Each structure stands twice: as structure tokens, then as C-alpha cells.
Amino acid sequence: MKKENPHSRFSWTQHSQNKLLQYSLSENRVKRVIRHPKRIEEGIAPGTIACLQKAGSKKHPYELWVMYVIEKKTKNIKIISTWKYPGTTKPGDPIPIPPEIFGEIIEDLAHRG
């Protein structure tokens, strides 16, 4: 990963940087999901926001999900995680986060206190 710009409005957890590599996503693609979401929901971790954009084709649709938190003092956006979900979800359904990602997020939050 490239060095973080100190003037950027976005910051990334190590977990989210790993997911960029895993799902072959760019930072700009994830930022676009945040700036122009198709849907916004409450995240699975307390105080987080989850948003999505639809992608893919009619035959092979998928959703790009991003979970983030807005830091109170600086109003910056800290990206917690991002993932691809094959298929489409309905508004109000539980966030379709893969179990291994859910476990990693909870473990990461527990280490931070």
C-alpha cells in the first residue's frame, strides 16, 4: 500500500487494506461507494455505517460493501472493512458480511479496546 496522505479525509485500518488486496479493489473505488452509495445501513459494529453499490452484470450481479466510522473530532472517515457480496440484498435485511470477515472485525475491535 502507498503511504497515507496526512491531508486526506480518509484513513484505512490494516484489515481494510488487506481486503482491498483480497477483492482486487482500489482505494478510489471504495471511496466512490462511500460518496455515492446505492443504500446506507447501520453497520454491524457499534457506531459504524455500512453502504453499498451494485456492480457486475445482470447475469452475475454483486454488491460492493464498505463499513466505516466518522471520527468525531476530525470528521474524517475511517474505513473499517470492505467486501464483495455475490448477488443482491434487500433493504433492511441483515448485512451480508462473510463470517470470516465478521470474525476479523470483531477481533480487531476487541484489540483496540
For each residue, the residues with C-beta under 8 A, 3 or more apart:
1: 12 17 20
2:
3:
4: 8 11 12
5: 8
6:
7:
8: 4 5 11 76
9: 76 77
10: 27 31 76 77 78 79
11: 4 8 71 76 77 78 79
12: 1 4 16 17 27 78 79
13: 16 17 78 79 80 81 108
14: 17 18 108
15: 18 19 80 81 104 105 108
16: 12 13 19 20 30 79 80 81 82
17: 1 12 13 14 20 21
18: 14 15 21 22
19: 15 16 22 23 25 81 82 83 101
20: 1 16 17 23 25 26 27 30 82
21: 17 18 24
22: 18 19
23: 19 20 82 83 84
24: 21
25: 19 20 29 30 64 82 84
26: 20 29 30
27: 10 12 20 30 31
28: 31 32
29: 25 26 32 33 64
30: 16 20 25 26 27 33 34 64 66 79 82
31: 10 27 28 34 35
32: 28 29 35 36 53
33: 29 30 36 37 51 52 53 64 65 66 82
34: 30 31 37 51 66 68 77 79
35: 31 32
36: 32 33 53
37: 33 34 40 51 52 53
38: 51 52 53 54
39: 51 52 91
40: 37 49 50 51
41: 49 50 51 91 95
42: 48 49 50
43: 47 48 49 50 67 68 69 80 95
44: 48 50 67 95 97 102 105
45: 48 67 69 80 105 106 109
46:
47: 43 69
48: 42 43 44 45 67 68 69 80
49: 40 41 42 43 67 68 69 70
50: 40 41 42 43 44 65 66 67 95
51: 33 34 37 38 39 40 41 65 66 68
52: 33 37 38 39 63 64 65 66 85 89
53: 32 33 36 37 38 63 64
54: 38 61 62 63 88
55: 61 62 63 64 84
56: 60 61 62
57: 60 61
58: 61
59:
60: 56 57 86
61: 54 55 56 57 58 87 88
62: 54 55 56 84 85 86 87
63: 52 53 54 55 84 85 87 88 89 96
64: 25 29 30 33 52 53 55 82 83 84
65: 33 50 51 52 82 83 84 85 95 96 97
66: 30 33 34 50 51 52 79 81 82
67: 43 44 45 48 49 50 79 80 81 82 95 97 105
68: 34 43 48 49 51 77 78 79 80
69: 43 45 47 48 49 77 78 80
70: 49 75 76 77 78
71: 11 74 75 76 77 78
72: 75
73:
74: 71
75: 70 71 72
76: 8 9 10 11 70 71
77: 9 10 11 34 68 69 70 71
78: 10 11 12 13 68 69 70 71
79: 10 11 12 13 16 30 34 66 67 68 82
80: 13 15 16 43 45 48 67 68 69 105
81: 13 15 16 19 66 67 97 101 104 105
82: 16 19 20 23 25 30 33 64 65 66 67 79
83: 19 23 64 65 97 98 101
84: 23 25 55 62 63 64 65
85: 52 62 63 65 89 96
86: 60 62
87: 61 62 63
88: 54 61 63
89: 52 63 85 93 95 96
90: 93
91: 39 41
92:
93: 89 90 96
94:
95: 41 43 44 50 65 67 89
96: 63 65 85 89 93
97: 44 65 67 81 83 101 102 105
98: 83 101 102
99: 102 103
100: 103 104
101: 19 81 83 97 98 104 105
102: 44 97 98 99 105 106
103: 99 100 106 107
104: 15 81 100 101 107 108
105: 15 44 45 67 80 81 97 101 102 108 109
106: 45 102 103 109 110
107: 103 104 110 111
108: 13 14 15 104 105 111 112
109: 45 105 106 112
110: 106 107 113
111: 107 108
112: 108 109
113: 110
